[in-house]
Amino acid sequence: MKLNQIGIIVGSLRKSAYSKKVAKQLANLLPVTFNPVFIPIDQLPLYNTDADEPNTVPQWETFRQQLDAVSGLIIVTPEYNRSMSGALKNAFDVGSKRHNHWKKRPALVISTSPGAAGGFGANQHVRQVLVTLNVTPVQRPEVYLGHVNQLFDANDQITQTETLSYLQTAIDTFVTLHQQLTQATNIDESIHLQFEPGRFFARNDHQEIIAEITCEPHQQNELLVDRTYVAESLRGQGVASQLMQRVIRYAQLYNLKIIPECTYAKAYFKRHPDDQGLLAAPLT
């Protein structure tokens, strides 16, 4: 198990599922010291004990190994007939055999629906299964995303700041629970960064911006990083690097190439040649 590795499981198999879009947004909101890992479930045959003894199905074994490697879970599910999808229930069954690969992990459960109830039935059924599997879910906030089909722009991103703030609160609570259960003390960002379309930023208690990096769509599949700001009191603490790393993960999640226009962004990529594959053009 890697303490900074978070498994993300989506209950829908549909290519353009709303739950997948929400899951990607949640991965973007995690602190940069966490590594989100998407664990697919579409390849899992229906569980049958006869196929698990004495040998096992390779897809089942791979899935179990993926669960063993993560220290926390984010589960995003649609609602099918007032419950979770069959694919997600099958994943729970596969991961619970030959021994319980889910146990002793924190989990954030998000349900989605085009309807107003936000997948309440699916959310509650997932939580019921997690109790049996000895997984500790975030209790509050409970996240039921209703009218999910209206949340995304043309780039499949959530633009409503109220919704993003709500999801950030859920992620922050999950991070706290993760620390409590794993007793990890070295996986925080040194500053609490937030996301809004076009920027990552932090405010102080007076709601003043104390750190910010702005990144705007430039051309198709490109991201222009045009400003980095860190207050004098925070300089020398790695805050600018955290801002840049959040932009990098954002670009990776949405398959974007980066154009580093501001001085800091250019300097960052010169110091980190391994990340230069994300650039839209070579540095000059």
C-alpha positions as CSV (number, residue, x, y, z in Angstrom):
1,M,0.0,0.0,0.0
2,K,1.2,3.5,-0.9
3,L,0.0,6.1,1.5
4,N,-0.4,8.8,-1.1
5,Q,-2.1,6.7,-3.7
6,I,-5.9,7.1,-4.0
7,G,-8.0,4.7,-6.1
8,I,-10.8,6.2,-8.1
9,I,-13.6,3.9,-9.1
10,V,-16.4,4.9,-11.5
11,G,-19.6,2.9,-11.4
12,S,-20.7,3.6,-15.0
13,L,-19.2,1.9,-18.0
14,R,-20.5,4.5,-20.5
15,K,-17.7,6.2,-22.3
16,S,-19.0,9.7,-21.8
17,A,-20.6,9.0,-18.4
18,Y,-21.3,12.0,-16.1
19,S,-19.8,10.0,-13.3
20,K,-16.5,9.8,-15.1
21,K,-16.5,13.5,-15.7
22,V,-17.1,14.1,-12.0
23,A,-14.4,11.7,-11.0
24,K,-11.9,13.5,-13.1
25,Q,-12.9,16.8,-11.5
26,L,-12.4,15.2,-8.0
27,A,-9.0,14.0,-9.0
28,N,-8.1,17.5,-9.9
29,L,-9.2,18.8,-6.5
30,L,-7.0,16.4,-4.5
31,P,-3.8,17.9,-2.9
32,V,-0.9,17.5,-5.2
33,T,0.8,15.2,-2.8
34,F,-1.8,12.6,-3.5
35,N,-1.6,10.5,-6.6
36,P,-5.1,9.7,-8.1
37,V,-5.2,6.3,-9.8
38,F,-8.2,5.3,-11.9
39,I,-9.1,1.7,-11.3
40,P,-11.3,0.4,-14.2
41,I,-14.1,-2.2,-13.5
42,D,-15.4,-2.7,-17.1
43,Q,-13.0,-5.7,-17.6
44,L,-14.2,-7.7,-14.6
45,P,-16.2,-10.9,-15.5
46,L,-19.1,-11.5,-13.2
47,Y,-17.9,-13.1,-10.0
48,N,-18.3,-16.9,-9.7
49,T,-16.6,-18.8,-6.9
50,D,-16.2,-21.8,-9.1
51,A,-13.8,-19.7,-11.3
52,D,-11.8,-18.5,-8.3
53,E,-10.8,-21.9,-6.9
54,P,-8.1,-23.3,-7.1
55,N,-6.9,-20.7,-9.6
56,T,-8.4,-17.4,-10.3
57,V,-9.4,-15.1,-13.3
58,P,-6.5,-12.8,-14.3
59,Q,-8.7,-9.7,-14.4
60,W,-9.9,-10.4,-10.9
61,E,-6.3,-10.8,-9.6
62,T,-5.2,-7.6,-11.3
63,F,-8.1,-5.7,-9.8
64,R,-7.3,-7.0,-6.3
65,Q,-3.7,-6.0,-6.7
66,Q,-4.8,-2.5,-7.7
67,L,-6.9,-2.2,-4.5
68,D,-4.0,-3.5,-2.4
69,A,-1.9,-0.6,-3.7
70,V,-4.1,2.3,-2.7
71,S,-4.7,3.8,0.8
72,G,-8.0,5.4,0.1
73,L,-10.9,5.3,-2.3
74,I,-13.1,7.8,-4.2
75,I,-16.2,6.1,-5.6
76,V,-18.5,7.9,-8.0
77,T,-21.6,6.1,-9.1
78,P,-24.7,6.7,-11.1
79,E,-28.1,5.4,-9.9
80,Y,-29.6,2.4,-11.7
81,N,-33.1,1.5,-10.5
82,R,-32.6,3.1,-7.1
83,S,-29.3,1.3,-6.5
84,M,-25.7,1.2,-7.8
85,S,-24.8,-0.3,-11.2
86,G,-24.3,-4.0,-11.6
87,A,-20.7,-3.4,-12.6
88,L,-19.9,-1.6,-9.3
89,K,-21.6,-4.3,-7.2
90,N,-19.6,-6.9,-9.1
91,A,-16.4,-5.0,-8.4
92,F,-17.2,-5.0,-4.7
93,D,-17.8,-8.8,-4.8
94,V,-14.6,-9.4,-6.7
95,G,-12.5,-7.3,-4.4
96,S,-14.0,-9.0,-1.3
97,K,-12.7,-12.4,-2.3
98,R,-10.4,-14.5,-1.6
99,H,-9.9,-12.1,1.3
100,N,-11.2,-8.6,1.8
101,H,-9.0,-6.2,-0.3
102,W,-11.2,-3.2,0.5
103,K,-10.8,-3.2,4.3
104,K,-9.3,-0.5,6.5
105,R,-9.5,2.3,3.9
106,P,-11.4,5.6,4.0
107,A,-13.7,6.3,1.1
108,L,-15.5,9.3,-0.4
109,V,-18.8,8.3,-2.0
110,I,-20.4,10.5,-4.7
111,S,-23.6,9.7,-6.5
112,T,-24.8,11.4,-9.6
113,S,-28.1,11.6,-11.5
114,P,-29.8,13.8,-14.1
115,G,-32.8,13.8,-11.6
116,A,-33.2,16.1,-8.6
117,A,-32.4,13.4,-6.0
118,G,-28.8,13.0,-7.1
119,G,-28.7,9.2,-6.9
120,F,-29.6,9.0,-3.2
121,G,-30.5,5.4,-3.5
122,A,-27.2,4.4,-5.1
123,N,-25.3,6.4,-2.6
124,Q,-26.9,4.7,0.4
125,H,-26.5,1.2,-1.0
126,V,-22.8,1.8,-1.7
127,R,-22.4,2.9,1.9
128,Q,-24.2,-0.2,3.2
129,V,-21.8,-2.4,1.2
130,L,-18.8,-0.4,2.5
131,V,-19.8,-1.1,6.1
132,T,-19.8,-4.8,5.4
133,L,-16.4,-4.5,3.7
134,N,-14.9,-2.6,6.7
135,V,-14.4,0.6,4.7
136,T,-14.9,3.9,6.5
137,P,-16.9,6.4,4.3
138,V,-16.9,10.1,4.8
139,Q,-20.1,10.8,6.7
140,R,-20.6,14.5,5.9
141,P,-20.9,16.1,3.6
142,E,-23.1,13.6,1.8
143,V,-22.7,14.3,-1.9
144,Y,-25.7,13.7,-4.2
145,L,-25.1,15.5,-7.5
146,G,-28.5,16.2,-9.0
147,H,-29.1,17.5,-12.5
148,V,-25.6,16.4,-13.3
149,N,-26.3,16.7,-17.0
150,Q,-26.3,20.4,-16.6
151,L,-23.0,20.8,-14.7
152,F,-20.5,20.6,-17.5
153,D,-19.3,23.0,-20.2
154,A,-18.2,22.0,-23.7
155,N,-14.8,20.8,-22.3
156,D,-16.5,18.4,-19.8
157,Q,-15.6,20.6,-16.8
158,I,-17.6,21.9,-14.0
159,T,-17.8,25.7,-14.1
160,Q,-20.2,26.5,-11.2
161,T,-18.1,27.8,-8.4
162,E,-20.7,26.7,-5.8
163,T,-20.5,23.1,-7.0
164,L,-16.7,23.2,-7.1
165,S,-16.6,24.6,-3.6
166,Y,-18.9,21.9,-2.3
167,L,-16.8,19.1,-3.9
168,Q,-13.6,20.7,-2.5
169,T,-15.2,20.5,1.0
170,A,-15.9,16.8,0.4
171,I,-12.3,16.3,-0.7
172,D,-10.9,18.2,2.2
173,T,-13.0,16.0,4.6
174,F,-11.8,12.9,2.9
175,V,-8.1,14.0,3.2
176,T,-8.6,14.6,7.0
177,L,-10.2,11.2,7.4
178,H,-7.4,9.6,5.4
179,Q,-4.8,11.1,7.7
180,Q,-6.7,9.9,10.8
181,L,-7.0,6.3,9.6
182,T,-3.6,6.0,8.1
183,Q,-1.8,8.2,10.6
184,A,0.0,9.8,7.6
185,T,1.5,13.1,8.4
186,N,3.5,14.0,5.4
187,I,0.9,14.2,2.6
188,D,-0.5,17.7,3.0
189,E,0.2,20.6,0.8
190,S,1.9,23.3,2.8
191,I,-1.0,25.6,1.7
192,H,-4.6,24.9,1.0
193,L,-5.1,25.4,-2.7
194,Q,-8.5,25.7,-4.4
195,F,-9.6,25.4,-8.0
196,E,-11.8,27.5,-10.1
197,P,-11.9,27.5,-13.9
198,G,-8.8,29.2,-15.1
199,R,-6.8,29.2,-11.8
200,F,-5.6,27.5,-8.7
201,F,-5.4,29.8,-5.7
202,A,-5.3,30.2,-1.9
203,R,-6.8,32.9,0.3
204,N,-5.9,34.0,3.8
205,D,-8.4,34.5,6.7
206,H,-9.3,37.9,5.3
207,Q,-10.2,36.3,1.9
208,E,-7.2,37.9,0.3
209,I,-5.4,36.0,-2.5
210,I,-2.0,34.9,-1.2
211,A,-1.1,32.5,-3.9
212,E,-2.4,32.0,-7.5
213,I,-1.5,30.6,-10.8
214,T,-3.7,31.3,-13.9
215,C,-4.1,28.9,-16.8
216,E,-6.4,29.6,-19.6
217,P,-7.4,27.5,-22.7
218,H,-5.3,28.7,-25.6
219,Q,-6.1,26.6,-28.7
220,Q,-7.6,23.2,-28.9
221,N,-6.0,21.0,-26.3
222,E,-3.6,23.7,-25.1
223,L,-3.3,25.5,-21.8
224,L,-1.6,28.8,-21.4
225,V,0.0,29.5,-18.0
226,D,0.3,33.2,-17.9
227,R,0.7,34.3,-14.2
228,T,2.1,32.9,-11.0
229,Y,1.9,34.9,-7.8
230,V,3.0,34.1,-4.2
231,A,2.7,36.5,-1.3
232,E,6.0,37.7,0.2
233,S,5.3,35.9,3.5
234,L,5.0,32.5,1.7
235,R,8.0,32.7,-0.6
236,G,10.7,30.0,-0.1
237,Q,8.2,27.4,1.1
238,G,7.6,25.6,-2.2
239,V,4.2,27.2,-2.8
240,A,4.9,28.2,-6.4
241,S,6.0,24.7,-7.1
242,Q,2.8,23.3,-5.7
243,L,0.8,25.6,-7.9
244,M,2.7,24.5,-11.0
245,Q,2.3,20.8,-10.0
246,R,-1.5,21.3,-9.8
247,V,-1.5,22.8,-13.3
248,I,0.5,19.8,-14.5
249,R,-1.9,17.3,-13.1
250,Y,-4.8,19.2,-14.5
251,A,-3.2,19.1,-17.9
252,Q,-2.6,15.3,-17.6
253,L,-6.2,14.7,-16.5
254,Y,-7.6,16.6,-19.5
255,N,-5.0,15.6,-22.1
256,L,-3.8,19.2,-22.5
257,K,-0.4,20.6,-23.7
258,I,1.1,23.4,-21.6
259,I,2.3,26.8,-23.0
260,P,4.5,28.3,-20.2
261,E,4.2,32.0,-20.8
262,C,5.0,33.5,-17.3
263,T,8.6,33.6,-16.0
264,Y,8.1,31.1,-13.2
265,A,6.4,28.5,-15.4
266,K,9.3,28.6,-17.9
267,A,11.8,28.3,-15.1
268,Y,9.9,25.4,-13.6
269,F,10.1,23.3,-16.8
270,K,13.7,24.1,-17.2
271,R,14.4,22.7,-13.8
272,H,12.2,19.7,-14.4
273,P,13.0,18.2,-17.8
274,D,11.0,15.1,-17.1
275,D,7.8,17.2,-17.3
276,Q,8.7,18.8,-20.6
277,G,6.8,16.2,-22.5
278,L,3.7,18.1,-21.5
279,L,4.8,21.2,-23.4
280,A,3.1,22.3,-26.6
281,A,6.5,23.3,-28.0
282,P,10.1,22.9,-26.8
283,L,11.5,25.5,-24.5
284,T,13.6,28.2,-26.2
